[in-house]
Amino acid sequence: MPVYQYRGYKQDGGSATGIVDAESPKVARLKLRKDGVFPTEMSEQGTAGQVTAASQTSTGSPSVGGRSALSPGDIAMMTRQLATLLVAGLPLVDALGVLLEQADKKSVKAILADIREEIRGGKSYSVALERYPREFSQIYVHMVRAGEASGALDQILFRLAEFLEKQLALKHKVTNAILYPALMLLVGVAVLFFLMTFVVPKITAVFANLKQALPWPTVVLMTLSRWCADYWAVLAGGALVLIWAVRRTVRTETGRVMADRLILKLPLIGDVARMVSISRLSSTLATMLASGVQLLEAMDVSRRVMNNRVLEHAVEEARQNIREGETIAEPLKRSGEFPSLVTHMIAVGERSGEMEEMLRRIGQIYDGEVDRVITRFTSLLEPVMILVMGVLVFFIVVAILLPIFEMGQMVQ
């Protein structure tokens, strides 16, 4: 069905712009007038699918370079709004129409128009969402499908919105914790590099002509400074090659497994990575099970949000053992990758029949642990980095001043 971009005014005199899908311009105008919009300009943009494809390849689109046209925040907001409209009694097609009118981004409007057209053509909402795997994950599609099957799509969407908002908050928390020390490290390295390559050589050039033995700190400083000044291009090139090699290796399955195993073994960082993965798994699995998704299917989808191949393989192995009749807790315990608290609470949930509640509590516990560890880490990291920078600057100052003091004593 064609999609038309329009410009006009509302009944209250305000301006109105957007897109609308209709069989012809006449039908589009009638549809807009029914909604209280009086178009003054209208141009055909092609079919909904063509507009979406164009939005994913346009240089000004948010989908450039394979990125999603919808951010995680957009998806969470859209999900909550859609759930609210469904609870209010609007049919799904009409609710999507309301979201379409409210959307600001052209790419978002195109996706919503295409999904609404697919539903009008007789497809289910979950099938229409599968056309956009970058925007809507397998977890999203599976939960929507379960909601359609149970007749409680509005409640499933509310639960899904809460899950997406929680995952987004956790991601922001971890990202912010990494961003600050990374920025401090980058600034510190840049300052030291500037001192060693531009400032120190000019000062130590005075000592090069001295025929007396220099203190060992001065010798070390002059050697490092000369090496940085002469081989800075080699250092920069080597760093770039190392980054390229690591990224290329991590893109392979073997390299990814090795990198994830190394991350889990790192002090503090490994603990945070493990807790974040467990929190994601338990929260996702609890949400999917509460939405009516079968256990094996929920585990298969949930393990993919862990973002760690070692833990994903452990969950997949447990899933295969469950298929053969075992409980959930036992194979997870045998893997050695999950803390005893996790396996014990899962075992209690299996015996009591409250698996979803136990998984939700595990997610809450590890969310709190991640918050506590990150807060402690960032509070300690700042003074430690300042102390390290102070020690390095102090060494540079002492190495420069020692020969000057010795020269002064010789003059006396």
C-alpha positions as CSV (number, residue, x, y, z in Angstrom):
1,M,0.0,0.0,0.0
2,P,1.4,3.5,-0.8
3,V,2.6,5.8,1.9
4,Y,2.0,9.6,1.6
5,Q,3.8,12.3,3.4
6,Y,1.5,15.2,4.2
7,R,1.6,18.7,5.6
8,G,-1.5,20.6,6.8
9,Y,-3.3,21.9,9.9
10,K,-5.5,20.6,12.7
11,Q,-8.9,21.7,13.8
12,D,-7.4,24.0,16.5
13,G,-5.3,25.7,13.8
14,G,-2.0,24.0,14.7
15,S,0.3,22.6,12.0
16,A,0.4,18.9,11.3
17,T,2.9,16.8,9.4
18,G,3.5,13.1,9.1
19,I,2.9,10.1,6.9
20,V,-0.2,8.1,6.2
21,D,-0.8,4.8,4.3
22,A,-3.8,4.6,2.0
23,E,-4.9,3.1,-1.4
24,S,-4.9,6.6,-3.1
25,P,-4.4,10.3,-2.3
26,K,-8.2,10.7,-2.0
27,V,-8.5,7.9,0.5
28,A,-5.5,9.4,2.4
29,R,-7.2,12.8,2.6
30,L,-10.5,11.2,3.8
31,K,-8.6,9.3,6.5
32,L,-6.8,12.4,7.7
33,R,-10.0,14.5,7.8
34,K,-11.6,11.7,9.9
35,D,-8.7,12.2,12.3
36,G,-9.2,16.0,12.4
37,V,-6.3,16.8,10.1
38,F,-6.8,18.9,6.9
39,P,-3.9,18.4,4.5
40,T,-2.6,21.2,2.3
41,E,0.3,19.3,0.7
42,M,0.7,15.6,0.0
43,S,3.3,13.6,-1.9
44,E,3.7,9.8,-2.4
45,Q,6.8,8.3,-0.8
46,G,6.3,4.8,-2.2
47,T,5.1,1.7,-0.4
48,A,5.7,1.2,3.3
49,G,8.3,-1.4,2.6
50,Q,10.1,0.8,0.2
51,V,10.1,3.8,2.6
52,T,11.5,1.5,5.3
53,A,14.2,0.2,3.0
54,A,15.1,3.7,2.0
55,S,15.3,4.8,5.6
56,Q,17.8,2.0,6.3
57,T,20.2,3.0,3.5
58,S,19.8,6.8,3.6
59,T,22.9,8.6,4.7
60,G,20.9,10.7,7.1
61,S,19.0,7.7,8.6
62,P,19.7,6.3,12.1
63,S,20.0,2.9,10.5
64,V,23.3,3.8,8.7
65,G,26.0,1.2,8.9
66,G,23.6,-1.6,9.9
67,R,22.4,0.1,13.1
68,S,18.8,-0.2,14.3
69,A,16.3,2.4,13.2
70,L,14.9,2.2,16.8
71,S,17.1,2.8,19.8
72,P,16.4,0.5,22.9
73,G,14.8,3.5,24.6
74,D,12.5,4.0,21.6
75,I,11.5,0.4,21.7
76,A,10.8,0.4,25.5
77,M,8.7,3.6,25.2
78,M,6.8,2.3,22.2
79,T,6.1,-0.9,24.0
80,R,4.7,0.8,27.1
81,Q,2.6,3.2,25.0
82,L,1.2,0.4,22.9
83,A,0.3,-1.6,26.1
84,T,-1.5,1.4,27.5
85,L,-3.5,1.9,24.4
86,L,-4.5,-1.8,24.3
87,V,-5.6,-1.6,27.9
88,A,-7.7,1.4,27.0
89,G,-9.6,-0.8,24.6
90,L,-8.2,0.2,21.3
91,P,-7.7,-2.5,18.6
92,L,-4.1,-3.3,17.8
93,V,-4.3,-1.6,14.3
94,D,-5.8,1.6,15.8
95,A,-3.2,1.6,18.6
96,L,-0.4,1.3,16.0
97,G,-2.0,4.2,14.1
98,V,-1.9,6.4,17.2
99,L,1.8,5.6,17.7
100,L,2.4,6.3,14.0
101,E,0.9,9.8,14.3
102,Q,2.9,10.5,17.5
103,A,6.3,9.3,16.1
104,D,8.8,12.0,15.2
105,K,11.5,10.0,13.2
106,K,10.7,9.2,9.6
107,S,12.3,5.7,9.9
108,V,10.1,4.9,12.9
109,K,7.0,6.1,11.1
110,A,7.9,3.8,8.1
111,I,8.4,0.8,10.4
112,L,5.1,1.3,12.2
113,A,3.3,1.9,8.9
114,D,4.7,-1.3,7.5
115,I,3.8,-3.3,10.6
116,R,0.3,-2.0,10.7
117,E,-0.1,-2.8,7.0
118,E,1.1,-6.4,7.6
119,I,-1.5,-6.8,10.4
120,R,-4.2,-5.4,8.1
121,G,-3.1,-8.0,5.6
122,G,-3.9,-10.8,8.0
123,K,-0.6,-11.5,9.7
124,S,-0.1,-11.6,13.4
125,Y,1.8,-8.9,15.3
126,S,4.7,-11.3,16.1
127,V,5.1,-12.3,12.5
128,A,5.1,-8.6,11.4
129,L,7.8,-7.9,14.0
130,E,10.0,-10.7,12.6
131,R,10.5,-8.5,9.5
132,Y,12.7,-6.2,11.7
133,P,15.2,-8.4,13.6
134,R,17.6,-5.5,14.2
135,E,14.9,-3.6,16.0
136,F,13.0,-6.4,17.8
137,S,15.0,-9.2,19.3
138,Q,14.0,-12.8,19.5
139,I,13.0,-12.3,23.2
140,Y,10.6,-9.5,22.1
141,V,9.1,-11.6,19.3
142,H,8.7,-14.8,21.5
143,M,7.0,-12.9,24.3
144,V,4.6,-11.1,21.9
145,R,3.8,-14.5,20.3
146,A,3.1,-15.9,23.8
147,G,0.8,-12.9,24.5
148,E,-1.1,-13.5,21.3
149,A,-1.6,-17.1,22.1
150,S,-2.8,-16.4,25.7
151,G,-5.0,-13.4,24.8
152,A,-3.1,-11.2,27.2
153,L,-1.0,-9.2,24.8
154,D,-1.5,-5.9,26.7
155,Q,-0.2,-7.4,30.0
156,I,2.7,-9.1,28.2
157,L,3.7,-5.8,26.6
158,F,3.6,-4.1,30.0
159,R,5.9,-6.8,31.4
160,L,8.1,-6.5,28.3
161,A,8.4,-2.7,28.7
162,E,9.4,-3.1,32.3
163,F,12.0,-5.7,31.3
164,L,13.4,-3.5,28.5
165,E,13.6,-0.5,30.8
166,K,15.4,-2.6,33.5
167,Q,17.9,-3.9,31.0
168,L,18.5,-0.4,29.6
169,A,19.2,1.0,33.1
170,L,21.6,-1.8,33.8
171,K,23.5,-1.2,30.6
172,H,23.7,2.5,31.3
173,K,25.0,1.8,34.8
174,V,27.8,-0.4,33.5
175,T,28.6,1.9,30.6
176,N,28.9,4.9,32.9
177,A,31.1,3.0,35.3
178,I,33.5,2.1,32.4
179,L,33.4,5.5,30.7
180,Y,34.7,7.6,33.6
181,P,37.9,5.6,34.3
182,A,38.5,5.2,30.6
183,L,38.4,8.9,30.1
184,M,40.7,9.6,33.0
185,L,43.2,7.0,31.7
186,L,43.1,8.5,28.2
187,V,43.7,12.0,29.5
188,G,46.5,10.8,31.8
189,V,48.3,8.9,29.0
190,A,48.0,11.9,26.7
191,V,49.5,14.2,29.3
192,L,52.4,11.9,30.1
193,F,53.0,11.4,26.3
194,F,53.2,15.2,25.8
195,L,55.6,15.6,28.7
196,M,57.9,12.8,27.6
197,T,58.0,13.7,23.9
198,F,58.0,17.5,24.0
199,V,58.7,19.0,27.5
200,V,61.2,16.6,29.0
201,P,63.6,16.5,26.0
202,K,64.0,20.3,26.0
203,I,64.8,20.3,29.7
204,T,67.1,17.3,29.7
205,A,69.0,18.6,26.7
206,V,71.0,20.8,29.1
207,F,72.2,17.7,31.0
208,A,73.5,15.9,27.8
209,N,76.6,18.1,27.6
210,L,77.5,17.6,31.3
211,K,80.7,15.5,31.8
212,Q,79.5,14.3,35.2
213,A,77.6,11.2,36.0
214,L,73.9,11.8,36.2
215,P,71.6,10.3,38.9
216,W,69.9,7.1,37.9
217,P,66.4,8.7,37.9
218,T,67.6,11.2,35.3
219,V,69.2,8.6,33.2
220,V,66.0,6.5,33.2
221,L,63.9,9.6,32.4
222,M,66.2,10.7,29.5
223,T,66.2,7.1,28.1
224,L,62.4,6.8,28.2
225,S,61.9,10.3,26.8
226,R,64.4,9.7,23.9
227,W,62.7,6.4,23.1
228,C,59.2,7.9,23.1
229,A,60.3,10.8,20.9
230,D,62.1,8.6,18.4
231,Y,59.7,5.7,18.2
232,W,56.3,7.3,18.9
233,A,55.1,6.3,15.4
234,V,56.2,2.7,16.0
235,L,54.3,2.8,19.3
236,A,51.1,4.2,17.8
237,G,51.3,1.8,14.8
238,G,51.9,-1.2,17.2
239,A,48.9,-0.2,19.3
240,L,46.7,0.1,16.2
241,V,47.9,-3.3,14.9
242,L,47.3,-4.9,18.3
243,I,43.7,-3.5,18.5
244,W,43.0,-4.7,14.9
245,A,44.4,-8.2,15.8
246,V,42.3,-8.5,19.0
247,R,39.1,-7.4,17.2
248,R,39.7,-9.8,14.4
249,T,40.4,-12.6,16.8
250,V,37.3,-11.9,18.9
251,R,35.1,-12.0,15.8
252,T,35.8,-15.7,15.5
253,E,34.0,-18.2,17.8
254,T,37.2,-19.6,19.3
255,G,38.6,-16.2,19.9
256,R,35.4,-15.0,21.5
257,V,35.4,-17.9,23.9
258,M,39.0,-17.3,24.9
259,A,38.3,-13.6,25.4
260,D,35.2,-14.2,27.5
261,R,37.0,-16.9,29.6
262,L,39.9,-14.4,30.2
263,I,37.4,-11.7,31.2
264,L,35.8,-14.0,33.8
265,K,39.2,-14.7,35.4
266,L,40.2,-11.0,35.8
267,P,40.0,-9.7,39.3
268,L,36.9,-7.5,40.0
269,I,36.1,-7.1,36.3
270,G,35.4,-10.9,36.0
271,D,33.1,-10.7,39.0
272,V,31.1,-7.8,37.6
273,A,30.9,-9.4,34.2
274,R,29.6,-12.7,35.7
275,M,27.0,-10.8,37.9
276,V,25.8,-8.8,34.9
277,S,25.4,-11.9,32.8
278,I,23.5,-13.8,35.6
279,S,21.3,-10.8,36.2
280,R,20.4,-10.7,32.5
281,L,19.7,-14.4,32.3
282,S,17.6,-14.6,35.4
283,S,15.5,-11.5,34.6
284,T,15.0,-12.5,31.0
285,L,14.1,-16.1,31.9
286,A,11.7,-15.0,34.6
287,T,9.9,-12.6,32.3
288,M,9.6,-15.2,29.5
289,L,8.4,-17.9,31.8
290,A,5.8,-15.6,33.4
291,S,4.6,-14.7,29.9
292,G,3.9,-18.3,29.1
293,V,7.0,-19.2,27.0
294,Q,8.0,-22.9,27.4
295,L,11.1,-23.5,29.5
296,L,13.4,-25.0,26.8
297,E,12.5,-22.3,24.4
298,A,12.9,-19.6,27.0
299,M,16.4,-20.9,28.0
300,D,17.5,-21.0,24.4
301,V,16.5,-17.3,23.8
302,S,17.6,-16.1,27.3
303,R,21.1,-17.4,27.1
304,R,21.8,-15.1,24.2
305,V,21.5,-11.9,26.3
306,M,24.3,-13.0,28.6
307,N,27.0,-11.7,26.2
308,N,29.5,-14.2,27.4
309,R,30.2,-17.4,25.4
310,V,31.5,-19.4,28.3
311,L,28.3,-18.8,30.3
312,E,26.1,-19.3,27.2
313,H,27.6,-22.7,26.6
314,A,27.0,-23.7,30.2
315,V,23.3,-22.7,29.9
316,E,23.0,-24.5,26.5
317,E,24.6,-27.7,28.1
318,A,22.1,-27.4,31.0
319,R,19.3,-27.0,28.5
320,Q,20.3,-30.2,26.7
321,N,20.4,-32.1,30.0
322,I,17.0,-30.7,31.0
323,R,15.7,-32.1,27.7
324,E,16.9,-35.5,28.9
325,G,15.0,-35.2,32.2
326,E,17.3,-33.5,34.6
327,T,16.5,-30.5,36.8
328,I,17.7,-27.0,36.0
329,A,19.9,-26.5,39.0
330,E,22.0,-29.6,38.8
331,P,23.6,-29.1,35.4
332,L,24.2,-25.4,36.1
333,K,25.9,-26.4,39.4
334,R,28.1,-29.0,37.6
335,S,29.3,-26.4,35.1
336,G,31.1,-24.5,37.9
337,E,30.3,-21.2,36.2
338,F,27.3,-20.2,38.5
339,P,27.6,-19.3,42.2
340,S,26.1,-21.7,44.7
341,L,23.5,-19.0,45.7
342,V,22.1,-19.1,42.1
343,T,21.9,-22.9,41.8
344,H,20.5,-23.2,45.4
345,M,17.7,-20.6,44.7
346,I,16.8,-22.2,41.4
347,A,16.6,-25.6,43.1
348,V,14.3,-24.1,45.8
349,G,12.2,-22.6,43.0
350,E,11.9,-25.9,41.2
351,R,10.8,-27.7,44.4
352,S,8.3,-25.0,45.5
353,G,6.9,-24.4,42.0
354,E,7.8,-20.7,42.2
355,M,10.6,-20.7,39.6
356,E,9.6,-17.3,38.1
357,E,9.7,-15.6,41.5
358,M,13.1,-17.1,42.4
359,L,14.6,-16.1,39.1
360,R,13.2,-12.6,39.6
361,R,14.8,-12.4,43.1
362,I,18.1,-13.6,41.7
363,G,18.0,-10.8,39.2
364,Q,17.2,-8.3,42.0
365,I,20.1,-9.6,44.1
366,Y,22.7,-9.4,41.4
367,D,21.4,-6.0,40.2
368,G,22.1,-4.8,43.8
369,E,25.5,-6.5,43.8
370,V,26.5,-4.9,40.5
371,D,25.4,-1.5,41.8
372,R,27.4,-1.9,45.0
373,V,30.5,-3.2,43.4
374,I,30.5,-0.5,40.7
375,T,29.9,2.3,43.3
376,R,32.8,1.0,45.4
377,F,35.0,0.5,42.3
378,T,34.5,4.1,41.0
379,S,34.9,5.6,44.4
380,L,38.3,3.9,44.9
381,L,39.5,4.2,41.3
382,E,39.6,8.0,41.2
383,P,42.0,8.4,44.1
384,V,44.1,5.5,42.9
385,M,44.5,7.0,39.4
386,I,45.3,10.4,40.9
387,L,47.9,8.8,43.2
388,V,49.5,7.0,40.2
389,M,49.6,10.1,38.1
390,G,51.1,12.0,41.1
391,V,53.8,9.4,41.5
392,L,54.8,9.6,37.9
393,V,54.8,13.4,37.8
394,F,56.8,13.4,41.1
395,F,59.4,11.0,39.5
396,I,59.7,13.3,36.4
397,V,60.2,16.4,38.7
398,V,62.8,14.6,40.9
399,A,64.7,13.3,37.9
400,I,64.9,16.8,36.5
401,L,65.8,18.6,39.8
402,L,68.5,16.1,41.0
403,P,71.1,17.2,38.4
404,I,70.3,20.8,39.0
405,F,71.0,20.4,42.8
406,E,74.3,18.6,42.1
407,M,75.3,21.4,39.7
408,G,74.5,24.0,42.4
409,Q,76.6,22.1,45.0
410,M,79.6,21.9,42.5
411,V,79.4,25.7,42.0
412,Q,79.6,26.3,45.7
